Protein backbone atom coordinates (compact mmCIF):
# COMPACT_ATOMS: atom_id res chain seq x y z
CA UNK A 1 0.00 0.00 0.00
CA UNK A 2 1.20 3.51 -0.82
CA UNK A 3 2.29 5.95 1.85
CA UNK A 4 -0.27 8.44 3.19
CA UNK A 5 0.59 12.14 3.21
CA UNK A 6 -1.03 15.07 4.98
CA UNK A 7 -1.26 18.79 4.30
CA UNK A 8 2.09 20.49 4.83
CA UNK A 9 4.27 17.41 4.24
CA UNK A 10 7.40 18.20 2.21
CA UNK A 11 7.78 15.73 -0.67
CA UNK A 12 9.86 15.18 -3.77
CA UNK A 13 9.40 13.31 -7.04
CA UNK A 14 11.33 12.72 -10.24
CA UNK A 15 10.51 14.77 -13.34
CA UNK A 16 12.55 14.15 -16.49
CA UNK A 17 15.43 12.82 -14.44
CA UNK A 18 15.51 15.69 -11.94
CA UNK A 19 14.22 15.84 -8.37
CA UNK A 20 11.40 18.34 -7.82
CA UNK A 21 10.24 19.36 -4.35
CA UNK A 22 7.02 20.73 -3.02
CA UNK A 23 4.45 20.79 -0.24
CA UNK A 24 1.30 18.66 -0.07
CA UNK A 25 -1.83 20.85 -0.25
CA UNK A 26 -4.64 18.27 -0.26
CA UNK A 27 -5.73 14.72 -1.11
CA UNK A 28 -8.04 14.17 -4.09
CA UNK A 29 -10.59 11.33 -4.17
CA UNK A 30 -12.60 12.36 -7.25
CA UNK A 31 -11.82 13.62 -10.74
CA UNK A 32 -10.58 17.19 -10.47
CA UNK A 33 -9.02 19.70 -12.86
CA UNK A 34 -5.66 21.04 -11.73
CA UNK A 35 -4.01 23.74 -13.88
CA UNK A 36 -6.00 22.72 -16.97
CA UNK A 37 -5.23 18.99 -16.60
CA UNK A 38 -7.62 16.35 -15.34
CA UNK A 39 -6.48 14.36 -12.31
CA UNK A 40 -8.33 11.02 -12.51
CA UNK A 41 -8.47 10.49 -8.75
CA UNK A 42 -10.92 8.17 -6.99
CA UNK A 43 -11.43 6.71 -3.50
CA UNK A 44 -9.44 3.61 -4.56
CA UNK A 45 -6.77 5.56 -6.49
CA UNK A 46 -6.23 8.96 -4.79
CA UNK A 47 -3.95 11.77 -5.94
CA UNK A 48 -2.19 14.46 -3.94
CA UNK A 49 -2.11 18.11 -4.98
CA UNK A 50 1.39 19.42 -4.40
CA UNK A 51 2.54 23.06 -4.65
CA UNK A 52 6.01 23.09 -6.21
CA UNK A 53 8.76 25.40 -5.00
CA UNK A 54 8.13 27.49 -8.14
CA UNK A 55 4.47 27.97 -7.14
CA UNK A 56 2.65 25.58 -9.53
CA UNK A 57 0.06 23.06 -8.36
CA UNK A 58 0.43 19.50 -9.68
CA UNK A 59 -1.32 16.21 -8.88
CA UNK A 60 0.58 12.96 -8.25
CA UNK A 61 -0.14 9.41 -7.20
CA UNK A 62 1.22 8.65 -3.74
CA UNK A 63 3.60 6.05 -5.22
CA UNK A 64 5.45 8.83 -7.10
CA UNK A 65 6.09 10.88 -3.97
CA UNK A 66 8.63 10.46 -1.20
CA UNK A 67 8.88 12.46 2.01
CA UNK A 68 11.90 14.77 2.44
Secondary structure, 3 states (H helix, E strand, C coil): CCCCCCCCCEEEEEECCEEEEEEEEEEECCCEEECCEEECCCCCCCEEEEEECCCCEEEEEHHHCEEC
